[in-house]
């Protein structure tokens, strides 16, 4: 199949539709995603360092979301102006960063679900904070995701690319069908199906522990409900943001790779894929909402009473530190 099934006018109209969709949705999620994730990182760093819950995973999830948000302004510029004046290297980097941040978010959502589930099933074993283990897992996750996402930019690093085109308009490198199918199955399996299965299993186990009597699990039912809300929220983000994209992703790859596809299916895929990709980007706004409604400590720290007190306390500490430095400097003999 090739693009000959679409005339010049239809191709231009389809490209305009895609650019308008991306520009509108990215402009909508830019400010809430930026404020929400910056605020989340500030709260986690300033207030919740002593918590025993999956805060390190949440911090890394917020970092992945924030990096995705910071890449949106240049994307919006491209889709509004239909031109990329920033060089091919930067285009490839932002194209690569999009997938790194998305699959890092998927991985950390799965880690949060596993940790909350384990804290409910084995409360005595997970009462102590395992920060060193969590940090090692996070570092390994970033390395694993960065390596696994390398095929995305490599497949678009074609010498035939126009200097004005970027992102979806980049031509693909020709691959053998077997190689392309193997990469596609690996991306779907490792990038979505396996983490989604983990989140689904954690949801089922956490819900099952809530139905058990208190004699079996010496755990407060309120804590179990909060853990279940967190795991359900992670599953909801998967269903709303990442499931639609990973349904259209193999179809879109088949169309881009010019596999045998009907013109009607090709057009439908080109219309659906921008919507699902925007839904995948929506998670950078939904994750801070998830923190607020599922983490009691996070919500308490952002309350009207707690926030001014915390800011005033930080100012007092800063002033005391400054006074101590001045006092010590006065005691130094001349």
Secondary structure as UniProt FT lines:
FT   HELIX           3..5
FT   HELIX           8..46
FT   TURN            49..50
FT   HELIX           55..70
FT   HELIX           72..81
FT   HELIX           88..121
FT   TURN            123..126
FT   HELIX           131..148
FT   HELIX           150..154
FT   TURN            155..156
FT   TURN            159..160
FT   TURN            163..164
FT   HELIX           167..169
FT   HELIX           177..188
FT   HELIX           189..193
FT   HELIX           194..211
FT   TURN            214..216
FT   HELIX           221..237
FT   HELIX           238..242
FT   HELIX           243..256
FT   TURN            257..258
FT   HELIX           263..281
FT   HELIX           283..294
FT   HELIX           296..301
FT   HELIX           304..331
//
